[in-house]
Amino acid sequence: MATFGTLSDRLAETFKNLRKKGTLSASDIDGTVREIRRALIDADVAFDVVKDFTSRIRERALGDEVSKALNPAQQVVQIVNDELIGILGGEQRRLEFAKTPPTVIMLAGLQGAGKTTLAGKLAQWLAKDGHTPLLVACDLQRPNAVTQLSVVAEQAGASIFAPEPGNGVGDPIRVAKDSIKHARDKQYDTVIIDTAGRLGVDAELMKQAANIRKAVDPDEVLFVIDAMIGQDAVATAKAFQDGVDFTGVVLSKLDGDARGGAALSVASVTGRPIMFASTGEGLGDFEPFHPDRMASRILDLGDILTLIEQAQEAFDEEEARQVAEKFATDTFTLDDFLKQMQQLRNMGSIKKMMGMLPGMAQQREQLDNFDENEIVRTEAIIQSMTRAERTNPKLLNGSRRLRIARGSGSTVTDVNQLVNRFEQAAKMMKTVAKGGVPQIPGMGPVPGARGGGGARKAKKGKKKGGSRSGNPAKRAAEDAGISETTKAPAGNGFGLGAGGTPEPSEEELASLQKFLGR
């Protein structure tokens, strides 16, 4: 979602100013609409789309649904969300499979849009659903395009049909025709045809793509467009619609840092739905496009549904039940913690997952500075422990911690922080497992939460943890070591890394308390 980061920040700032007002006047709404218009134009959204979009927002915002609302600012945000879903296509559109296999899917687009890589991503995604995809190499012009598709197919675990060497040799129309017969003979239920592109739209490109379409009569024609292409996105989409026509759009390179708003215009201008989004370089960085979820991400409202779906794919249900039981019975160990982290890594980028939480645009700088390798370092520390130490962290005395630090290439402080974080997490999850709501370090008690009693315990045990040595020098050294071990570590949730975390604002605390109280 980095592509829409700037747009998201601008809109979030606009609504932040709006929420400070108890009632909204016509001038407030006009000012808000003006800021939205500027944000969209700066993000490269097509001017005609911006004009229609903002006029609809203004008309609805000046109507009764806002003036009679208990919270006018929230109502305006809801209107913007509804209209944003509209320009993104409205409802999700799924692939339509042929009644009689194979289903033929043709990819079209400019050179460099990411068609070849996307063919592998689509094949892997289809294979997860039990399909048997066949990749077809019909890009016989770009140097080594056939070789690239072969590599991508191997990575995706898919079969490939490439009878011609490419590099200017072979007839792509004949290859496309022959691939259908090959798929029927070998019982592949889906055929994905990778076609040639050009650096720009030209007559030869359109003619070849149109001839391939005519020869194989595909069930779906997906137009792959680079989300960072800028205002050319609309002109390119129109040219392909006129020359080849397509049934759906795929946005690639959504992880880029360009403005990318022009890609939002494609569905509105062409009337064709955005069906998939490519969010990274890995073959797993691919997801169906949900207009409502994308609108929520852009408006910094989060995308919890996608996060839950990713968790369901990565986590084993039976194992999750066993872990919940361990939390409740206080038998959760560092071995279990390690397994949970490894499953978390299987979900993909931690940054992307955290970016799906509501309000994370306000923490964009901290999110950008998050080091994904901290999980690897945390795994190294746990794997350097013996089985007995993982089962019972109380065995970890000074000499053991020094041995673990050396074995994992970290410091004793890192080991101390990890153990401390583990104990805090185990306590919090035990509270959750028993039906309570944990207190978050740095936060006050959550309204309506059960359990806790931390403040009373802290008073009673004021001196608990201090050194009892009679030697003043030894007592001072031990107290310093204890404070180093027990202080809240900075950096990230795994207890590693340096760099302070700024205090959250009152608005952020209220938002988190509301989230936890649900």
C-alpha positions in Angstrom: 0.0 0.0 0.0 3.0 2.3 -0.2 1.7 3.6 -3.5 -1.2 5.3 -1.9 0.7 6.4 1.2 0.8 10.1 0.4 -2.8 10.2 -0.6 -3.7 8.4 2.6 -1.7 10.9 4.7 -3.3 13.9 3.0 -6.9 12.6 3.5 -6.2 11.6 7.1 -4.9 15.1 7.8 -8.0 16.6 6.2 -10.4 14.5 8.3 -8.4 15.2 11.5 -9.1 18.9 11.1 -12.7 18.1 10.4 -13.2 16.0 13.6 -12.3 19.0 15.7 -15.5 20.7 14.8 -18.8 19.9 16.6 -21.0 21.2 13.7 -20.2 21.6 10.1 -21.1 24.7 8.1 -21.2 24.9 4.3 -17.8 26.6 4.3 -16.4 23.7 6.4 -17.6 21.2 3.8 -16.4 23.3 0.9 -12.9 23.5 2.5 -12.9 19.8 3.1 -13.9 19.0 -0.5 -11.3 21.4 -1.7 -8.6 19.6 0.2 -9.8 16.2 -1.0 -9.7 17.5 -4.6 -6.1 18.7 -4.1 -5.1 15.4 -2.6 -6.5 13.4 -5.4 -5.0 15.6 -8.1 -1.6 15.5 -6.4 -1.9 11.7 -6.4 -2.4 11.6 -10.2 -6.1 10.7 -10.2 -7.6 11.6 -13.6 -9.2 15.1 -13.5 -12.6 14.0 -14.8 -12.8 11.3 -12.1 -11.8 13.9 -9.4 -14.4 16.3 -10.6 -17.2 13.8 -10.5 -16.0 12.3 -7.2 -15.8 15.6 -5.3 -19.1 17.0 -6.7 -20.9 13.9 -5.4 -19.2 14.2 -2.0 -20.2 17.9 -1.8 -23.8 17.2 -2.8 -24.2 14.5 -0.2 -22.3 16.3 2.5 -24.6 19.4 2.2 -27.7 17.1 2.4 -29.7 15.9 5.4 -27.6 12.9 6.1 -24.8 15.1 7.5 -26.8 18.1 8.8 -29.0 15.8 10.9 -26.3 13.4 12.0 -25.2 13.1 15.6 -21.5 13.2 14.5 -21.3 15.2 11.2 -17.5 14.7 10.8 -17.8 10.9 10.9 -20.7 11.0 8.5 -18.5 13.0 5.9 -15.8 10.3 6.3 -18.4 7.6 5.6 -19.6 9.5 2.5 -16.0 9.7 1.2 -15.5 6.0 1.9 -18.7 5.2 0.0 -17.7 7.3 -3.0 -14.2 5.9 -3.0 -15.5 2.4 -3.1 -17.6 3.5 -6.1 -14.6 4.8 -8.2 -12.7 1.6 -7.3 -15.4 -0.5 -8.9 -18.1 -1.0 -6.2 -18.2 -4.7 -5.6 -15.5 -7.4 -5.9 -15.5 -9.3 -9.1 -14.2 -12.9 -9.1 -12.8 -14.9 -12.0 -15.4 -16.6 -14.1 -14.4 -20.2 -14.9 -15.5 -22.0 -18.1 -18.2 -24.6 -17.7 -16.0 -27.0 -19.7 -12.3 -26.8 -18.9 -9.8 -25.4 -19.6 -10.6 -21.8 -18.5 -8.4 -19.5 -20.7 -7.0 -16.3 -19.1 -5.1 -13.9 -21.3 -2.8 -11.3 -19.8 -2.3 -8.0 -21.7 -0.4 -4.8 -21.0 2.7 -2.8 -21.7 6.2 -4.1 -21.4 7.5 -3.7 -17.8 4.1 -3.8 -16.2 4.9 -7.1 -14.6 2.8 -9.5 -16.7 5.3 -12.4 -16.6 5.8 -12.3 -12.8 2.0 -11.9 -12.4 1.4 -15.0 -14.5 3.4 -17.0 -11.9 1.5 -15.3 -9.0 -1.8 -16.0 -10.5 -0.8 -19.7 -11.2 0.3 -20.1 -7.5 -2.9 -18.5 -6.3 -5.1 -20.8 -8.4 -3.1 -23.9 -7.4 -3.9 -23.1 -3.7 -7.6 -23.4 -4.7 -7.0 -26.8 -6.2 -6.7 -25.7 -9.9 -4.1 -27.1 -12.3 -2.8 -24.0 -14.2 -0.7 -24.1 -17.3 1.5 -21.1 -18.2 1.9 -20.4 -21.9 4.9 -18.4 -23.3 3.4 -16.2 -26.1 5.9 -13.4 -25.5 8.4 -14.4 -28.2 9.9 -11.0 -28.8 11.3 -9.7 -25.6 14.8 -11.1 -25.0 14.7 -14.1 -22.6 11.0 -13.7 -21.9 10.5 -17.4 -22.4 13.4 -18.2 -20.0 11.9 -15.8 -17.4 8.5 -17.5 -17.6 10.1 -20.9 -17.2 11.9 -19.7 -14.0 8.7 -18.2 -12.7 6.7 -21.3 -13.4 9.2 -23.5 -11.6 9.1 -21.2 -8.5 5.3 -21.3 -8.6 5.2 -25.0 -9.0 3.2 -24.7 -12.2 3.7 -26.4 -15.7 4.7 -24.4 -18.7 4.0 -24.7 -22.4 6.9 -23.2 -24.4 7.4 -24.9 -27.8 9.3 -21.9 -29.2 12.6 -20.4 -28.0 11.5 -16.8 -28.3 14.0 -13.9 -28.8 12.1 -13.1 -32.0 11.6 -16.7 -33.1 8.2 -18.3 -33.3 4.5 -17.5 -34.0 2.7 -16.5 -30.8 -0.7 -17.0 -32.3 0.0 -20.6 -33.2 1.6 -21.2 -29.7 -1.6 -19.9 -28.1 -3.8 -22.2 -30.2 -1.7 -25.2 -29.6 -1.7 -24.6 -25.8 -5.4 -25.1 -25.6 -5.2 -28.6 -27.2 -2.2 -29.4 -25.0 -4.2 -28.4 -21.9 -7.1 -30.6 -22.8 -4.8 -33.5 -23.6 -2.9 -33.2 -20.3 -6.1 -32.2 -18.3 -5.0 -28.7 -17.1 -8.1 -26.9 -16.0 -6.7 -23.3 -16.4 -4.5 -21.8 -19.2 -2.7 -18.5 -18.5 -1.3 -16.9 -21.6 1.5 -14.4 -21.2 1.6 -12.1 -24.2 4.1 -9.6 -25.5 4.2 -5.9 -24.6 5.8 -2.8 -25.9 7.3 0.3 -24.3 4.4 2.2 -25.6 1.0 1.6 -27.3 1.4 0.9 -31.1 -0.5 -0.7 -33.9 1.6 -3.9 -34.0 1.2 -4.6 -30.3 -2.6 -4.2 -30.6 -2.9 -6.3 -33.7 -0.9 -9.2 -32.2 -2.9 -9.1 -28.9 -6.2 -8.9 -30.8 -5.2 -11.9 -33.0 -4.3 -14.0 -30.0 -7.7 -13.1 -28.4 -9.5 -14.0 -31.6 -7.6 -17.3 -31.9 -8.2 -18.7 -28.4 -11.4 -16.8 -27.3 -10.4 -16.4 -23.7 -12.8 -16.5 -20.8 -11.0 -13.6 -19.1 -8.7 -10.9 -20.5 -6.8 -9.2 -17.7 -5.2 -5.9 -18.3 -2.0 -5.6 -16.2 -1.1 -2.0 -15.3 1.8 -0.6 -13.4 0.3 1.4 -10.4 3.2 3.8 -10.7 2.7 4.7 -14.3 1.1 8.1 -13.6 -1.4 9.9 -15.8 -0.6 7.6 -18.8 -2.6 4.9 -17.0 -5.9 6.2 -18.2 -4.7 6.7 -21.8 -3.1 3.3 -21.9 -6.2 1.6 -20.5 -8.4 3.3 -23.0 -6.1 2.2 -25.9 -6.2 -1.4 -24.8 -9.9 -1.3 -24.3 -10.4 -0.1 -27.8 -7.8 -2.3 -29.4 -8.2 -5.6 -27.5 -10.9 -5.1 -24.8 -10.4 -6.7 -21.5 -12.7 -8.1 -18.8 -10.7 -7.0 -15.7 -7.8 -5.0 -14.4 -4.8 -6.1 -12.3 -2.8 -3.5 -10.4 0.9 -4.3 -10.1 3.7 -2.7 -8.0 1.4 -1.5 -5.3 4.4 -1.6 -3.0 6.1 1.2 -4.9 6.6 4.7 -3.6 5.1 6.7 -6.5 1.8 8.5 -6.1 -0.1 5.9 -8.0 -3.5 7.6 -7.9 -4.0 7.3 -11.7 -4.5 3.6 -11.2 -7.6 4.4 -9.2 -9.1 6.0 -12.3 -8.9 2.9 -14.5 -12.1 1.2 -13.1 -14.1 4.4 -13.3 -12.9 5.4 -16.8 -13.1 2.0 -18.5 -16.0 0.5 -16.6 -14.0 -2.6 -16.0 -13.4 -3.9 -12.5 -10.0 -4.2 -10.7 -9.8 -7.9 -9.9 -6.4 -8.4 -8.4 -3.5 -6.5 -6.8 0.2 -7.3 -6.8 1.7 -6.0 -3.6 5.3 -7.0 -3.7 8.0 -9.0 -5.6 7.4 -12.3 -4.0 5.0 -14.8 -5.7 2.9 -14.8 -2.6 2.4 -11.0 -2.7 -0.8 -11.2 -4.6 -4.4 -10.8 -3.5 -7.9 -10.4 -4.9 -8.9 -6.8 -5.0 -11.7 -5.7 -2.7 -12.9 -2.1 -3.4 -14.3 -1.7 0.1 -11.1 -2.9 1.8 -8.8 -0.8 -0.4 -10.9 2.3 0.3 -10.6 1.6 4.1 -6.8 1.3 3.7 -6.6 4.6 1.8 -8.7 6.3 4.5 -6.5 4.7 7.3 -9.5 2.8 8.6 -7.6 -0.5 8.4 -8.3 -3.8 6.7 -9.0 -6.3 9.4 -10.8 -8.8 7.1 -7.7 -9.3 4.9 -5.5 -9.6 8.0 -7.8 -12.3 9.4 -7.8 -14.2 6.1 -4.0 -14.2 6.0 -3.9 -15.4 9.6 -6.3 -18.3 8.8 -4.1 -19.4 5.9 -0.9 -19.2 8.0 -2.0 -20.6 11.4 -3.1 -24.1 12.1 -6.5 -24.1 13.9 -5.8 -27.1 16.1 -2.4 -25.7 17.1 -4.0 -22.3 17.8 -6.4 -24.1 20.2 -3.6 -25.9 22.0 -1.7 -22.6 22.4 -4.9 -21.0 23.8 -5.1 -23.8 26.4 -1.4 -23.3 27.3 -2.0 -19.6 27.9 -5.0 -20.4 30.2 -3.0 -23.1 32.2 0.2 -21.0 32.3 2.2 -23.7 30.4 3.1 -21.5 27.4 6.9 -21.9 26.7 9.5 -20.2 24.6 9.2 -23.2 22.2 5.6 -22.3 21.7 6.6 -18.7 21.3 9.1 -19.6 18.6 6.5 -21.6 16.7 4.0 -18.7 16.8 6.7 -16.3 15.4 7.6 -18.7 12.6 3.9 -18.9 11.7 3.7 -15.1 11.8 6.6 -15.0 9.4 4.6 -17.3 7.0 1.9 -14.6 6.8 4.3 -12.3 5.0 5.7 -8.9 5.7 5.1 -7.7 9.3 5.1 -4.1 8.0 2.3 -4.9 5.6 0.2 -6.6 8.3 0.7 -3.8 10.8 -0.3 -1.4 8.0 -3.7 -3.1 7.8 -4.5 -2.0 11.4 -6.7 1.1 11.8 -4.8 4.4 12.5 -1.4 3.0 11.4 -0.9 5.9 8.9 -0.2 8.1 12.0 2.7 5.7 12.9 4.1 5.5 9.3 7.6 6.7 10.3 7.9 4.1 13.1 6.4 1.5 10.7 9.0 2.3 8.0 11.8 2.0 10.5 10.7 -1.4 11.7 13.3 -4.0 10.9 11.8 -7.3 9.7 15.1 -9.1 10.6 14.4 -8.6 14.3 12.2 -11.7 14.1 15.2 -13.7 12.7 17.4 -12.4 15.5 14.7 -13.4 18.1 14.5 -16.9 16.6 18.3 -17.2 16.8 18.3 -16.3 20.5 15.6 -18.9 21.3 17.2 -21.6 19.2 20.5 -21.0 21.1 18.8 -22.1 24.3 18.6 -25.7 25.5 15.2 -27.5 25.6 15.1 -27.2 29.4 15.8 -23.4 29.2 13.0 -22.9 26.6 10.6 -24.8 28.9 11.6 -23.0 32.1 13.1 -19.5 31.5 13.7 -19.3 35.2 16.8 -21.4 34.7 18.4 -18.5 32.7 21.1 -17.2 35.1 23.8 -14.9 34.1 26.2 -17.5 32.7 23.5 -19.1 30.7 22.4 -15.8 29.2 26.0 -15.0 28.3 26.3 -18.4 26.5 23.0 -17.8 24.6 24.1 -14.3 23.6 27.4 -15.6 22.2 25.7 -18.5 20.4 23.1 -16.2 18.7 25.5 -13.3 17.9 23.6 -10.9 20.1 24.2 -9.3 23.5 23.1 -10.2 27.0 20.8 -7.1 27.0 19.1 -8.5 23.9 18.5 -11.9 25.7 17.3 -10.1 28.9 14.8 -8.0 26.8 13.5 -11.0 24.9 12.9 -13.0 28.1 11.2 -9.9 29.7 9.0 -9.4 26.6 8.1 -13.1 26.6 7.0 -13.0 30.3 4.9 -9.8 29.7 3.2 -11.4 26.6 2.5 -14.6 28.5 0.9 -12.7 31.3 -1.2 -10.6 28.9 -2.4 -13.6 26.9 -3.2 -15.5 30.1 -5.5 -12.6 31.1 -7.1 -12.6 27.6 -7.6 -16.4 27.8 -9.4 -16.0 31.1 -11.8 -13.5 29.6 -10.1 -10.3 30.9 -8.6 -7.4 29.1 -4.8 -6.8 29.7 -3.3 -3.5 30.7 -0.9 -2.2 28.0 2.4 -0.8 29.3 2.2 3.0 29.1 -1.7 3.0 29.1 -4.2 3.4 31.9 -6.8 0.8 32.6 -9.2 0.0 29.8 -12.7 1.0 30.7 -14.9 -2.0 31.6 -11.8 -4.3 31.8 -11.7 -7.1 34.4 -8.7 -8.3 36.2 -5.5 -6.3 36.7 -4.8 -5.2 40.3 -1.3 -4.3 39.1 -1.3 -1.0 40.9 -2.0 -2.6 44.4 0.6 -5.3 43.8 3.2 -2.7 42.8 2.7 -0.8 46.0 3.0 -4.0 48.1 6.1 -5.2 46.3 7.9 -1.8 46.2 11.3 -3.3 47.1 10.8 -6.6 45.3 13.5 -7.3 42.9 16.1 -5.2 44.6 19.5 -6.6 45.7 19.7 -7.9 49.3 23.5 -8.2 49.3 25.4 -6.7 52.3 28.2 -5.4 50.0 27.3 -1.9 48.8 29.3 -2.2 45.6 27.8 -5.5 44.7 24.3 -4.3 45.7 24.6 -1.3 43.3 25.9 -3.4 40.5 23.0 -6.0 40.9 20.4 -3.2 41.1 21.7 -1.8 37.9 21.5 -5.2 36.2 18.0 -5.7 37.4 16.8 -2.3 36.1 18.4 -3.1 32.8 16.6 -6.4 32.6 13.2 -5.2 33.8 12.9 -1.8 32.1 10.5 -1.7 29.1 12.7 -2.2 26.1 12.5 0.2 23.2 12.5 -0.5 19.5 9.9 -3.2 18.8 7.5 -5.8 20.1 10.1 -8.5 20.2 12.4 -6.9 22.7 15.2 -6.1 20.3 16.6 -3.0 18.7 17.3 0.4 20.0 15.7 3.8 19.5 12.9 5.2 21.6 9.2 5.1 20.9 7.4 8.4 21.2 4.5 8.7 23.7 1.2 8.1 22.1 -1.3 11.0 21.8 -4.6 11.1 23.7 -6.4 10.4 20.5 -4.3 7.3 19.8 -4.8 6.0 23.3 -8.5 6.5 23.0 -8.5 4.7 19.7 -6.5 1.7 21.1 -8.7 1.5 24.2 -11.8 1.5 22.0 -10.2 -1.2 19.8 -9.3 -3.4 22.8 -12.7 -2.9 24.4 -14.6 -4.4 21.4 
